[in-house]
Amino acid sequence: MILRYYDVYKNYAIALLMMFASCKIWAQNEISFSHYWTMEPSFNPATVGKEAKLNVVAAYAIQMAGFEHNPHTMYAAADMPFYALGASHGVGIQFLNDAIGLFTHKRLSLQYAYQRQMSGGKVCAGIQTGMLSENFDGSKLDVDISGDPAFATTSVNGTAIDLSAGLYYQTRSWYVGVSALHLNSPKVELGEANELEISSIYYLTGGYNIQLSHPFLSIHTSVLGRTDGTTWRADVTGRLKYEHDRKLMYAGLTYSPTNSVTVLVGGRFRGVYIGYGYEVYTSGIHVGNGSHELFVGYQTEMNLYKKSKNLHKSVRIL
């Protein structure tokens, strides 16, 4: 991943200054969430409202624990379906706050998806428009070089419009999706001398659910791959899920080639879904310096087709 972990090491300030000296920075700063399978709108707008449920999720991730200036990310989103003009649709809203070193990246986005039944499943096409806000706090730099106007020594910030799109197809047991974030490669001006360019990122995801002979046990597999044309990452996940009556628990593993192994546990408690993931890096970083992620979710079922009062109850998250 370009840039994302540069700030973590002790000499992060010098590396940033070297990039600021050229007056332009190329950044790929998308976080990899451990619970990506239930946070699909974070990378594919076509998935908003894909079920007849109001869906609210939040996640907080601490990456590379124990390192100074390590990334901290907060994500919150909500989506729901609606029926209008003889067709099904989905809408969503999401907010991301990502802090890494002296950089703070924020994104507020609105999402829309059009849904249509096709070949025994449902195909969805979605778009996303949002506002990016980037901040660099140069006042905290501690370097020997001074007086160069290319080096930001105060807090500088800028904004830009961000566009994304995606396609998604799902059946009762499997799904597949493709999407692209930052399609317009937004450029954010930081002060008068520097510019931050966000590169486009392309995603491919899919999953398959296997019902075991035991009626309460199932295996859920999923994969998420992404690339910006230069770097890439893939996550392959398998979860064993127990569900009976109002009880739900799961445990699983995610393997990311050349990156990490993640342990996942979670369940449903009093109608609220809670999940935890711990990512251990395979690149020689100590096992205690991995990444923590806490996920919280809530869903209520919606009655889209009747004028009577909507029915609300807790339901499962795939």
Backbone bond lengths (Angstrom), bond angles and torsions (degrees), N, CA, C in turn:
res aa  C-N    CA-C-N  psi(-1)  N-CA   C-N-CA  omega(-1)  CA-C   N-CA-C  phi
1 M - - - 1.458 - - 1.523 109.47 -
2 I 1.298 115.85 129.86 1.443 120.89 -178.19 1.517 110.28 -70.88
3 L 1.287 118.21 130.38 1.458 125.01 172.17 1.522 115.95 73.84
4 R 1.323 120.12 -31.67 1.453 120.17 -161.93 1.520 113.98 -55.89
5 Y 1.337 118.14 -36.78 1.447 119.55 -176.33 1.528 113.46 -108.06
6 Y 1.340 118.50 9.59 1.446 120.45 179.21 1.529 111.50 -60.63
7 D 1.322 116.13 -37.98 1.455 120.42 -173.37 1.524 113.31 -73.66
8 V 1.321 117.60 -16.24 1.447 120.91 -170.82 1.526 112.29 -70.32
9 Y 1.289 116.76 -32.42 1.454 119.57 -175.14 1.529 111.41 -86.04
10 K 1.299 115.21 165.86 1.455 121.53 -169.41 1.521 112.82 -61.55
11 N 1.319 116.79 -31.99 1.466 119.33 -176.94 1.520 112.61 -94.44
12 Y 1.353 117.00 26.14 1.474 120.63 -175.54 1.524 112.01 -60.82
13 A 1.322 118.30 -36.30 1.462 120.86 -176.27 1.515 111.26 -64.53
14 I 1.339 117.31 -40.63 1.461 120.43 179.55 1.524 109.99 -65.07
15 A 1.328 117.49 -41.47 1.459 120.68 179.31 1.518 111.13 -61.98
16 L 1.300 117.15 -41.86 1.458 120.60 179.20 1.525 111.09 -65.84
17 L 1.309 116.66 -40.25 1.452 119.69 179.45 1.520 111.45 -63.69
18 M 1.320 116.47 -38.67 1.461 119.59 178.04 1.525 110.19 -60.54
19 M 1.340 116.84 -37.37 1.466 120.03 179.89 1.519 110.87 -75.47
20 F 1.340 117.05 -38.23 1.460 119.70 178.53 1.518 111.10 -64.63
21 A 1.333 117.22 -29.09 1.464 120.35 -178.19 1.519 111.41 -61.91
22 S 1.326 117.01 -26.84 1.466 119.40 178.60 1.520 111.94 -86.11
23 C 1.340 116.74 -1.95 1.464 124.22 175.46 1.519 114.00 71.07
24 K 1.318 118.45 1.04 1.458 120.23 177.02 1.524 108.86 -142.45
25 I 1.340 115.78 138.58 1.453 121.42 177.95 1.517 108.46 -123.84
26 W 1.329 115.90 135.84 1.461 119.87 172.33 1.512 106.81 -102.15
27 A 1.327 116.37 129.24 1.466 119.39 -174.53 1.517 111.64 -129.21
28 Q 1.329 115.01 139.49 1.454 122.25 169.32 1.515 105.14 -130.07
29 N 1.329 116.48 99.15 1.457 119.89 -167.88 1.517 112.66 -120.77
30 E 1.347 117.85 29.47 1.457 120.31 179.31 1.523 109.75 -78.33
31 I 1.298 117.01 130.55 1.447 122.04 179.04 1.527 110.09 -80.83
32 S 1.323 116.58 150.97 1.460 122.32 174.43 1.526 108.33 -100.71
33 F 1.324 117.28 105.40 1.449 120.88 179.68 1.524 110.41 -79.90
34 S 1.345 116.46 137.38 1.460 120.72 178.02 1.523 111.71 -64.40
35 H 1.339 116.74 -35.43 1.468 121.65 -179.37 1.531 111.11 -95.50
36 Y 1.319 116.31 43.95 1.463 120.49 -175.76 1.525 112.17 -61.86
37 W 1.341 118.46 -30.56 1.462 120.84 -175.88 1.528 112.74 -66.51
38 T 1.323 117.84 -24.62 1.463 120.21 177.00 1.522 112.00 -108.34
39 M 1.335 116.24 9.07 1.467 122.11 176.39 1.530 109.20 -125.34
40 E 1.325 115.97 37.94 1.461 120.79 -174.95 1.526 114.08 -57.59
41 P 1.341 120.53 -36.32 1.470 118.18 177.76 1.526 113.91 -60.62
42 S 1.336 118.47 -15.94 1.460 120.23 178.61 1.523 111.75 -67.47
43 F 1.349 117.24 -20.41 1.464 119.38 178.72 1.529 113.20 -132.24
44 N 1.350 118.08 -4.14 1.462 120.03 178.97 1.523 110.24 -146.04
45 P 1.328 118.38 105.96 1.470 120.82 -177.82 1.519 113.84 -66.83
46 A 1.344 118.28 -15.21 1.457 120.51 -179.85 1.520 112.27 -69.81
47 T 1.335 118.66 -13.42 1.463 121.78 -176.10 1.521 113.45 -89.47
48 V 1.326 119.63 -3.71 1.468 119.45 179.51 1.515 109.51 -68.42
49 G 1.339 116.22 134.28 1.454 121.28 178.20 1.503 114.58 67.43
50 K 1.344 118.38 24.19 1.467 119.70 -175.81 1.526 111.93 -71.71
51 E 1.339 118.12 -18.12 1.452 122.32 174.98 1.528 108.48 -121.02
52 A 1.324 116.32 161.97 1.465 120.58 -178.31 1.529 110.16 -80.79
53 K 1.311 115.79 59.67 1.461 121.84 -175.09 1.525 110.06 -146.56
54 L 1.310 115.18 145.42 1.451 121.17 166.67 1.519 107.30 -80.98
55 N 1.316 116.97 125.63 1.454 122.13 -173.10 1.521 109.54 -122.09
56 V 1.327 117.04 123.37 1.470 122.71 178.24 1.521 108.42 -124.62
57 V 1.321 117.09 127.29 1.461 120.88 -178.91 1.522 109.99 -135.17
58 A 1.330 114.89 155.97 1.458 121.85 173.95 1.521 108.16 -149.24
59 A 1.316 116.67 148.00 1.459 121.35 179.33 1.521 109.09 -146.41
60 Y 1.327 114.43 147.36 1.465 120.54 175.50 1.518 107.80 -133.65
61 A 1.319 116.69 127.16 1.462 121.82 -175.99 1.524 110.67 -125.20
62 I 1.320 114.90 135.68 1.470 122.85 172.98 1.524 106.51 -117.48
63 Q 1.320 116.87 112.12 1.451 121.01 -176.80 1.527 111.44 -98.27
64 M 1.343 114.89 148.16 1.459 122.46 177.26 1.525 110.54 50.38
65 A 1.327 115.26 56.47 1.460 122.19 -177.01 1.531 110.77 -56.39
66 G 1.319 115.32 139.85 1.453 120.97 178.21 1.511 114.09 96.58
67 F 1.346 117.73 -17.64 1.458 120.99 176.97 1.526 110.30 -87.76
68 E 1.304 115.36 145.34 1.459 119.77 176.57 1.521 109.67 -72.25
69 H 1.339 115.78 140.77 1.472 122.42 178.81 1.528 112.07 65.54
70 N 1.328 118.33 26.13 1.458 120.51 -179.60 1.532 110.78 -72.14
71 P 1.339 117.64 157.72 1.469 121.07 -176.56 1.522 112.78 -69.51
72 H 1.345 115.05 140.24 1.462 123.74 172.37 1.532 107.12 -128.52
73 T 1.318 116.32 127.40 1.466 120.06 -174.56 1.521 111.31 -130.15
74 M 1.327 115.97 133.94 1.453 122.95 175.40 1.524 108.86 -121.16
75 Y 1.344 115.34 133.07 1.467 120.68 -178.88 1.520 109.07 -133.88
76 A 1.323 116.72 136.13 1.460 121.93 176.24 1.524 108.32 -141.86
77 A 1.332 116.43 140.00 1.462 119.70 -177.31 1.522 110.67 -155.86
78 A 1.323 115.10 158.70 1.458 122.08 175.30 1.528 108.20 -146.68
79 D 1.315 116.69 142.06 1.460 120.44 176.02 1.513 109.45 -147.60
80 M 1.320 115.85 159.18 1.457 121.83 -178.36 1.524 109.73 -158.60
81 P 1.342 117.22 156.86 1.457 120.56 175.55 1.523 110.77 -93.23
82 F 1.320 116.40 163.66 1.460 120.63 168.94 1.522 108.31 -153.42
83 Y 1.309 114.84 159.73 1.467 121.77 -176.85 1.517 108.59 -117.91
84 A 1.347 116.12 125.07 1.466 120.76 -178.82 1.521 110.00 -155.01
85 L 1.320 115.77 144.74 1.460 122.55 175.87 1.521 111.97 55.13
86 G 1.328 115.98 36.83 1.452 120.38 176.45 1.515 115.23 74.61
87 A 1.310 117.91 16.56 1.467 120.88 -178.10 1.523 110.29 -142.80
88 S 1.325 115.44 160.77 1.462 121.77 177.70 1.524 109.88 -96.52
89 H 1.325 115.29 143.10 1.457 121.69 -178.78 1.534 109.01 -138.33
90 G 1.312 115.83 169.82 1.457 121.57 174.19 1.512 109.85 -140.39
91 V 1.320 116.50 146.21 1.464 121.56 176.53 1.527 108.55 -134.28
92 G 1.321 115.28 153.78 1.450 119.20 179.83 1.518 111.66 -156.79
93 I 1.307 114.35 163.54 1.458 122.15 175.61 1.515 107.83 -139.46
94 Q 1.320 117.79 143.68 1.458 121.05 -179.76 1.525 110.87 -145.76
95 F 1.322 114.05 152.53 1.463 120.93 177.55 1.521 108.69 -135.11
96 L 1.324 115.71 133.94 1.458 122.37 179.22 1.515 109.70 -127.92
97 N 1.320 116.74 132.43 1.467 122.36 174.90 1.525 107.48 -128.48
98 D 1.324 116.33 114.12 1.454 122.44 -174.12 1.522 109.09 -124.47
99 A 1.320 117.07 116.63 1.467 122.37 179.99 1.522 109.21 -113.56
100 I 1.331 116.71 126.85 1.457 122.05 178.67 1.525 108.23 -143.11
101 G 1.328 115.77 112.51 1.449 119.38 -176.77 1.507 111.37 62.55
102 L 1.317 116.08 -126.32 1.451 121.70 -179.36 1.527 112.40 -93.64
103 F 1.337 116.84 1.07 1.461 121.78 178.15 1.525 110.73 -96.36
104 T 1.335 116.38 141.72 1.462 122.61 169.96 1.523 107.89 -129.33
105 H 1.324 115.19 123.77 1.449 121.88 -178.00 1.524 108.48 -114.45
106 K 1.342 117.59 125.08 1.457 121.97 178.41 1.519 109.54 -126.04
107 R 1.337 115.27 144.66 1.461 119.51 178.81 1.524 109.60 -143.94
108 L 1.322 116.67 127.04 1.459 123.60 174.04 1.523 107.39 -118.50
109 S 1.352 116.69 122.74 1.455 120.02 -172.47 1.518 111.71 -133.83
110 L 1.327 114.73 148.20 1.462 123.26 171.26 1.526 107.84 -111.69
111 Q 1.360 116.01 141.90 1.455 120.60 -174.84 1.520 111.04 -130.41
112 Y 1.325 115.10 148.09 1.463 121.10 177.32 1.526 108.47 -141.09
113 A 1.342 116.49 141.54 1.463 121.64 177.87 1.530 109.86 -136.67
114 Y 1.314 115.43 139.52 1.469 122.54 173.41 1.522 107.76 -103.07
115 Q 1.344 116.84 133.70 1.458 121.15 -173.91 1.525 110.58 -120.94
116 R 1.335 114.41 143.86 1.471 119.08 -179.99 1.528 109.15 -150.33
117 Q 1.350 116.75 136.35 1.447 121.29 176.36 1.529 109.63 -71.31
118 M 1.356 115.63 137.32 1.455 119.07 -177.65 1.523 110.24 -158.14
119 S 1.338 117.59 126.29 1.470 123.88 173.23 1.526 112.93 51.95
120 G 1.314 116.41 45.59 1.451 120.50 177.01 1.511 114.55 78.58
121 G 1.309 117.23 7.14 1.463 121.57 179.00 1.515 110.28 -140.23
122 K 1.300 115.94 -160.83 1.463 121.14 179.67 1.517 109.83 -132.50
123 V 1.332 116.69 128.67 1.450 122.27 176.51 1.522 108.70 -104.66
124 C 1.323 116.33 138.67 1.466 121.99 -177.62 1.529 109.23 -130.38
125 A 1.313 115.88 139.26 1.459 122.31 174.90 1.519 108.02 -123.89
126 G 1.327 117.06 128.14 1.455 119.93 -173.91 1.516 114.05 -132.28
127 I 1.327 114.76 154.95 1.457 121.62 175.25 1.527 108.41 -130.55
128 Q 1.299 115.22 159.17 1.466 121.23 -179.37 1.526 109.19 -143.20
129 T 1.292 115.07 134.14 1.461 120.36 174.03 1.517 108.44 -130.33
130 G 1.300 116.40 139.33 1.454 119.04 -175.98 1.513 112.27 -157.22
131 M 1.316 113.63 179.59 1.452 121.60 179.34 1.521 109.21 -118.99
132 L 1.321 115.92 125.25 1.456 122.25 174.37 1.521 109.72 -94.03
133 S 1.311 115.40 139.74 1.461 120.96 174.62 1.525 108.00 -130.05
134 E 1.323 116.07 121.04 1.461 121.29 -179.19 1.527 109.49 -117.27
135 N 1.341 114.90 139.14 1.462 120.56 178.63 1.523 110.28 -135.52
136 F 1.309 116.41 138.30 1.467 122.51 174.29 1.520 107.98 -127.63
137 D 1.333 116.12 120.68 1.466 121.44 -176.79 1.531 109.82 -93.90
138 G 1.332 115.40 84.62 1.458 120.44 -179.43 1.511 114.29 -70.30
139 S 1.338 117.69 -13.34 1.462 119.96 -179.12 1.523 112.04 -68.55
140 K 1.336 117.38 -16.07 1.461 120.72 -178.77 1.519 113.20 -97.72
141 L 1.329 117.06 4.61 1.453 119.75 178.53 1.531 110.32 -70.76
142 D 1.314 115.61 141.67 1.468 121.92 178.18 1.515 107.81 -127.86
143 V 1.335 115.88 87.60 1.467 121.03 -175.83 1.519 109.02 -133.21
144 D 1.334 114.22 163.18 1.462 120.42 -178.96 1.522 112.44 -82.42
145 I 1.340 115.65 -23.82 1.462 119.43 -177.81 1.517 109.32 -81.50
146 S 1.305 118.39 132.56 1.457 122.43 178.11 1.520 109.67 -144.95
147 G 1.294 116.53 159.10 1.451 121.47 176.93 1.504 114.83 88.84
148 D 1.328 119.14 -8.47 1.464 121.83 178.92 1.521 108.54 -83.12
149 P 1.335 118.47 120.42 1.467 120.50 -177.87 1.524 113.39 -64.28
150 A 1.346 118.16 -16.27 1.461 120.68 178.81 1.509 111.97 -74.95
151 F 1.336 117.80 -16.19 1.454 122.37 -178.96 1.530 109.78 -95.07
152 A 1.328 116.37 117.37 1.454 120.15 177.95 1.524 109.69 -73.26
153 T 1.321 116.85 122.63 1.467 121.28 -179.92 1.528 111.57 -111.88
154 T 1.316 116.83 4.87 1.466 121.93 175.77 1.531 108.20 -127.65
155 S 1.297 116.45 176.15 1.457 120.79 176.95 1.528 109.28 -77.00
156 V 1.329 116.73 121.09 1.465 121.44 -179.83 1.525 108.25 -120.63
157 N 1.328 116.89 146.78 1.453 120.35 -179.08 1.519 109.88 -147.90
158 G 1.325 114.94 164.37 1.459 121.63 178.74 1.512 110.62 -162.55
159 T 1.326 115.92 166.88 1.459 121.58 -179.01 1.522 110.31 -133.77
160 A 1.321 115.46 161.89 1.460 121.26 177.68 1.517 109.30 -160.37
161 I 1.339 116.19 155.15 1.456 122.62 175.48 1.524 108.92 -79.11
162 D 1.338 116.41 139.46 1.461 121.72 -176.87 1.523 108.97 -126.21
163 L 1.341 117.77 131.67 1.459 122.94 -177.63 1.526 111.04 -123.17
164 S 1.340 116.29 139.88 1.464 121.83 179.34 1.517 109.05 -143.84
165 A 1.354 116.38 164.51 1.464 121.00 179.82 1.523 109.38 -156.18
166 G 1.345 116.03 160.02 1.455 119.27 179.48 1.509 113.07 -162.16
167 L 1.344 115.48 163.99 1.461 124.36 174.16 1.523 108.08 -128.38
168 Y 1.356 116.45 149.62 1.458 120.07 -175.77 1.519 108.86 -152.84
169 Y 1.338 115.95 137.92 1.461 120.95 176.80 1.523 108.29 -132.90
170 Q 1.343 116.87 130.97 1.455 120.51 -179.11 1.519 111.65 -136.18
171 T 1.341 114.95 147.53 1.452 123.02 171.40 1.530 106.86 -123.78
172 R 1.330 116.97 -170.23 1.459 120.10 -178.75 1.533 112.12 -66.05
173 S 1.333 117.60 -29.27 1.469 119.41 -172.98 1.516 115.01 -119.67
174 W 1.339 119.39 -13.38 1.459 119.52 -178.99 1.528 110.42 -148.42
175 Y 1.317 115.34 164.05 1.455 121.77 179.90 1.524 109.71 -152.60
176 V 1.326 116.41 159.51 1.453 122.89 176.03 1.527 108.24 -149.72
177 G 1.324 117.16 145.57 1.454 120.25 -179.15 1.519 112.12 -151.88
178 V 1.326 115.81 151.63 1.460 122.43 173.90 1.532 107.57 -131.59
179 S 1.306 116.59 147.45 1.459 119.79 -179.41 1.516 110.21 -158.44
180 A 1.326 114.67 166.27 1.462 121.59 177.59 1.522 108.34 -141.58
181 L 1.327 116.28 124.44 1.453 121.83 175.58 1.529 109.42 -99.76
182 H 1.339 115.54 152.20 1.473 122.37 178.48 1.531 111.16 57.00
183 L 1.335 115.38 46.49 1.464 119.88 -177.25 1.522 112.78 -58.73
184 N 1.320 117.07 -31.77 1.460 120.46 -178.41 1.513 112.83 -89.54
185 S 1.352 117.91 8.62 1.478 122.65 -179.39 1.534 110.54 42.95
186 P 1.332 116.90 63.51 1.477 119.89 -174.10 1.518 112.97 -59.39
187 K 1.323 115.05 143.75 1.460 122.12 176.91 1.529 108.65 -114.82
188 V 1.313 115.54 127.71 1.453 121.72 -177.93 1.518 109.03 -112.75
189 E 1.329 116.58 123.16 1.459 121.04 177.36 1.524 109.61 -83.98
190 L 1.335 115.79 121.87 1.456 122.13 178.54 1.526 108.13 -105.22
191 G 1.303 115.46 99.96 1.457 118.95 -175.06 1.518 110.66 73.27
192 E 1.331 115.91 -153.67 1.461 121.07 -176.45 1.524 112.78 -98.72
193 A 1.343 117.57 -14.54 1.460 118.81 -171.60 1.525 114.24 -116.51
194 N 1.324 118.45 -8.66 1.454 119.79 -172.46 1.520 111.45 -129.15
195 E 1.338 114.38 152.92 1.455 121.80 -177.79 1.521 109.69 -139.14
196 L 1.318 116.45 133.40 1.460 122.49 178.62 1.523 108.62 -109.32
197 E 1.311 117.15 122.52 1.462 121.75 -179.36 1.525 109.51 -109.92
198 I 1.335 117.06 124.60 1.452 123.00 -179.98 1.530 108.72 -96.08
199 S 1.309 117.35 120.06 1.452 120.92 -177.44 1.529 111.59 -79.60
200 S 1.325 117.27 151.80 1.459 122.83 176.26 1.530 109.56 -68.06
201 I 1.348 115.82 144.25 1.461 121.36 179.75 1.524 108.40 -128.68
202 Y 1.332 116.12 134.89 1.456 121.89 -174.86 1.533 109.69 -114.14
203 Y 1.350 115.62 134.58 1.456 121.93 -173.74 1.528 110.94 -120.46
204 L 1.326 115.38 145.72 1.462 123.20 170.82 1.523 107.08 -134.04
205 T 1.325 116.98 127.46 1.460 120.80 -178.49 1.520 110.14 -136.19
206 G 1.327 115.60 156.44 1.450 120.73 177.43 1.516 109.74 -167.01
207 G 1.321 116.21 163.32 1.455 120.16 179.69 1.510 111.93 -163.52
208 Y 1.347 114.83 158.95 1.459 120.58 179.69 1.524 108.50 -144.60
209 N 1.338 116.37 134.51 1.465 122.22 -179.88 1.520 110.33 -105.27
210 I 1.329 116.00 133.15 1.460 122.05 -177.06 1.523 108.74 -117.90
211 Q 1.316 116.95 118.02 1.458 121.27 176.80 1.524 109.15 -84.95
212 L 1.328 117.59 122.59 1.449 121.92 179.66 1.524 110.74 -81.69
213 S 1.345 115.70 170.86 1.468 119.73 -179.90 1.520 111.60 -63.61
214 H 1.341 116.84 -30.49 1.456 119.98 174.01 1.528 108.01 -73.06
215 P 1.317 118.67 126.13 1.482 120.50 -172.19 1.526 114.14 -65.56
216 F 1.331 117.73 -18.42 1.459 119.54 -176.85 1.524 113.23 -100.56
217 L 1.329 117.43 -2.23 1.461 121.56 -175.93 1.529 111.09 -115.18
218 S 1.316 116.24 139.69 1.466 122.26 175.50 1.519 109.66 -148.02
219 I 1.316 115.08 155.58 1.463 121.58 177.17 1.526 107.89 -110.89
220 H 1.318 115.79 129.05 1.462 121.64 179.29 1.529 108.88 -115.05
221 T 1.324 115.46 118.49 1.459 120.82 179.02 1.523 109.47 -109.91
222 S 1.313 116.56 147.35 1.468 120.42 178.59 1.521 108.90 -155.70
223 V 1.318 114.85 157.62 1.465 121.49 177.72 1.516 108.53 -142.24
224 L 1.316 115.70 143.07 1.463 121.99 176.06 1.523 108.47 -136.83
225 G 1.329 115.89 122.13 1.455 121.70 176.56 1.511 110.35 -120.95
226 R 1.338 116.24 148.18 1.460 119.75 179.54 1.510 110.02 -151.30
227 T 1.324 115.21 153.55 1.459 121.12 177.59 1.521 109.73 -155.52
228 D 1.318 115.98 151.31 1.456 120.85 172.58 1.525 110.23 -108.71
229 G 1.343 116.02 13.78 1.450 120.91 -178.65 1.518 112.62 92.71
230 T 1.322 117.26 -13.62 1.464 121.52 178.80 1.524 111.00 -119.33
231 T 1.309 117.02 -50.91 1.451 122.12 177.37 1.524 109.58 -114.15
232 W 1.321 116.50 165.95 1.456 120.36 -178.84 1.526 109.57 -149.29
233 R 1.336 114.79 160.93 1.454 122.21 173.58 1.519 108.17 -150.42
234 A 1.340 115.99 141.87 1.457 122.35 175.89 1.521 108.85 -131.16
235 D 1.333 116.91 140.07 1.451 123.18 176.87 1.528 108.30 -125.38
236 V 1.334 116.02 125.77 1.459 122.31 178.60 1.520 107.49 -117.19
237 T 1.336 116.81 122.86 1.459 121.56 -171.36 1.520 111.50 -124.96
238 G 1.337 114.75 141.04 1.455 121.60 171.73 1.517 109.57 -131.89
239 R 1.353 116.89 130.41 1.456 120.91 -178.83 1.522 110.19 -129.71
240 L 1.311 115.46 136.28 1.455 120.99 171.80 1.519 107.39 -97.47
241 K 1.340 116.78 123.45 1.458 120.97 -175.15 1.526 110.97 -118.86
242 Y 1.320 114.41 134.81 1.463 121.96 173.60 1.527 107.86 -111.17
243 E 1.335 116.07 126.74 1.462 120.48 179.53 1.510 109.88 -142.53
244 H 1.311 115.74 123.44 1.455 121.33 178.78 1.520 108.68 -154.11
245 D 1.321 115.37 129.26 1.454 120.84 -177.75 1.529 108.28 56.92
246 R 1.318 118.97 -119.81 1.461 121.80 178.35 1.529 112.95 -102.55
247 K 1.311 116.27 9.28 1.460 120.05 -178.50 1.521 110.68 -97.37
248 L 1.303 116.01 136.09 1.459 121.78 177.30 1.525 108.76 -145.65
249 M 1.335 116.03 129.99 1.462 122.44 175.57 1.522 108.50 -142.89
250 Y 1.327 116.41 150.07 1.464 119.96 176.22 1.529 110.42 -147.69
251 A 1.314 114.37 157.49 1.462 122.13 174.38 1.520 107.29 -148.58
252 G 1.319 116.93 144.55 1.458 118.86 -177.71 1.509 113.32 -167.14
253 L 1.330 114.04 -178.57 1.463 122.42 -179.92 1.520 109.04 -134.42
254 T 1.327 115.07 146.70 1.460 122.24 171.66 1.521 108.80 -123.07
255 Y 1.327 116.06 132.75 1.471 120.88 176.44 1.517 108.80 -115.56
256 S 1.321 115.41 126.82 1.455 122.14 175.45 1.523 108.16 -115.79
257 P 1.332 119.10 106.89 1.466 121.49 -177.16 1.523 112.48 -52.78
258 T 1.322 115.24 133.12 1.471 125.58 179.57 1.516 113.08 67.49
259 N 1.356 119.11 1.88 1.454 120.95 -177.18 1.525 113.62 -118.30
260 S 1.352 117.34 -62.76 1.457 117.93 -167.04 1.518 112.18 -167.40
261 V 1.351 113.89 170.78 1.458 123.83 168.93 1.528 106.65 -127.26
262 T 1.341 117.16 133.41 1.465 121.73 -176.20 1.517 110.39 -120.97
263 V 1.328 116.20 133.36 1.460 122.98 175.14 1.527 108.51 -98.23
264 L 1.343 116.66 133.35 1.463 121.94 -175.74 1.528 110.47 -125.20
265 V 1.319 116.84 135.26 1.470 122.35 172.88 1.523 107.60 -142.55
266 G 1.341 116.07 152.58 1.459 118.73 178.01 1.507 111.93 176.11
267 G 1.310 115.48 -178.36 1.450 120.90 179.32 1.509 111.66 179.14
268 R 1.325 114.57 -172.67 1.452 121.42 178.69 1.526 108.38 -111.33
269 F 1.337 115.11 126.38 1.456 121.22 -177.58 1.524 108.95 -130.27
270 R 1.351 115.69 115.58 1.464 121.96 -179.03 1.536 111.85 52.57
271 G 1.315 115.32 40.09 1.455 120.62 177.15 1.514 115.15 84.67
272 V 1.327 118.02 -3.36 1.462 122.41 -179.63 1.525 109.34 -110.00
273 Y 1.321 116.50 132.88 1.455 122.23 178.18 1.526 109.31 -89.07
274 I 1.326 115.71 127.72 1.455 121.01 179.01 1.526 108.42 -128.71
275 G 1.317 116.89 130.72 1.449 121.56 179.36 1.512 111.66 -136.22
276 Y 1.314 115.22 151.08 1.474 120.81 178.87 1.525 108.74 -134.23
277 G 1.321 115.75 139.53 1.446 121.42 176.77 1.521 110.99 -133.70
278 Y 1.341 115.96 138.60 1.462 120.63 175.57 1.525 108.57 -124.79
279 E 1.319 116.03 120.19 1.458 123.13 -175.95 1.527 109.93 -100.79
280 V 1.320 116.40 123.81 1.460 123.06 177.92 1.524 107.93 -106.55
281 Y 1.311 116.95 122.48 1.463 120.92 -177.69 1.526 110.63 -78.84
282 T 1.323 115.76 142.84 1.463 121.85 -179.19 1.518 112.78 -99.79
283 S 1.327 116.93 12.24 1.467 121.11 -176.23 1.527 112.81 -96.88
284 G 1.336 118.44 17.69 1.454 121.09 177.82 1.507 114.14 98.68
285 I 1.340 118.05 -6.76 1.459 121.10 176.08 1.520 109.18 -70.38
286 H 1.314 117.48 139.51 1.461 122.29 -176.57 1.518 110.61 -55.90
287 V 1.354 116.07 144.25 1.453 121.10 -177.30 1.528 112.28 -58.48
288 G 1.339 117.06 -28.43 1.457 120.85 179.24 1.513 114.43 -77.64
289 N 1.341 116.61 -7.53 1.467 121.02 178.68 1.518 111.98 -103.50
290 G 1.322 116.27 34.01 1.455 120.54 178.73 1.518 112.18 -81.62
291 S 1.331 115.53 -161.89 1.464 121.11 -176.30 1.526 110.45 -118.54
292 H 1.321 116.60 136.16 1.452 123.73 177.67 1.526 109.31 -103.17
293 E 1.333 116.34 140.99 1.458 120.25 174.12 1.524 109.95 -139.75
294 L 1.316 115.96 130.34 1.459 122.80 175.64 1.523 108.45 -114.16
295 F 1.324 115.56 127.85 1.464 121.65 -178.77 1.529 109.21 -118.26
296 V 1.341 116.96 138.03 1.462 122.88 176.08 1.527 107.60 -133.84
297 G 1.333 116.14 134.68 1.458 119.52 -179.80 1.509 112.36 -144.19
298 Y 1.325 115.33 155.97 1.470 120.96 176.85 1.519 108.30 -148.20
299 Q 1.345 116.35 139.55 1.453 121.74 178.66 1.524 110.14 -133.01
300 T 1.301 116.10 147.63 1.460 121.51 170.38 1.523 107.99 -132.57
301 E 1.305 115.31 138.03 1.455 121.01 -178.98 1.517 109.52 -73.64
302 M 1.336 116.08 145.22 1.463 121.64 -177.87 1.519 110.36 -123.99
303 N 1.325 115.00 143.40 1.456 122.68 175.21 1.527 107.54 -98.95
304 L 1.334 116.17 104.61 1.467 120.13 -173.43 1.522 113.64 -86.65
305 Y 1.303 117.56 -18.16 1.457 118.69 -166.74 1.523 114.76 -113.50
306 K 1.336 118.02 -7.73 1.454 120.38 179.59 1.513 110.29 -111.65
307 K 1.296 116.82 149.83 1.448 121.66 -179.99 1.521 112.02 -80.19
308 S 1.330 116.82 -12.26 1.457 119.61 178.79 1.508 110.57 -67.97
309 K 1.320 115.51 168.88 1.459 121.28 -177.75 1.520 110.63 -59.64
310 N 1.357 116.85 137.31 1.448 121.37 -179.29 1.521 111.00 -61.09
311 L 1.338 115.22 145.06 1.447 121.03 174.88 1.515 109.07 -87.64
312 H 1.320 118.84 135.70 1.447 123.32 -179.51 1.512 110.11 -124.57
313 K 1.307 116.34 124.77 1.451 121.58 173.96 1.520 108.96 -159.88
314 S 1.324 116.61 159.08 1.448 121.42 179.83 1.515 109.38 -73.07
315 V 1.326 116.13 138.42 1.453 121.77 178.37 1.522 108.62 -136.34
316 R 1.298 115.73 171.42 1.454 118.83 -173.04 1.527 112.01 -81.53
317 I 1.320 115.24 153.57 1.456 122.77 170.55 1.511 107.18 -101.01
318 L 1.314 118.27 132.20 1.454 121.56 -178.02 1.524 111.02 -58.32
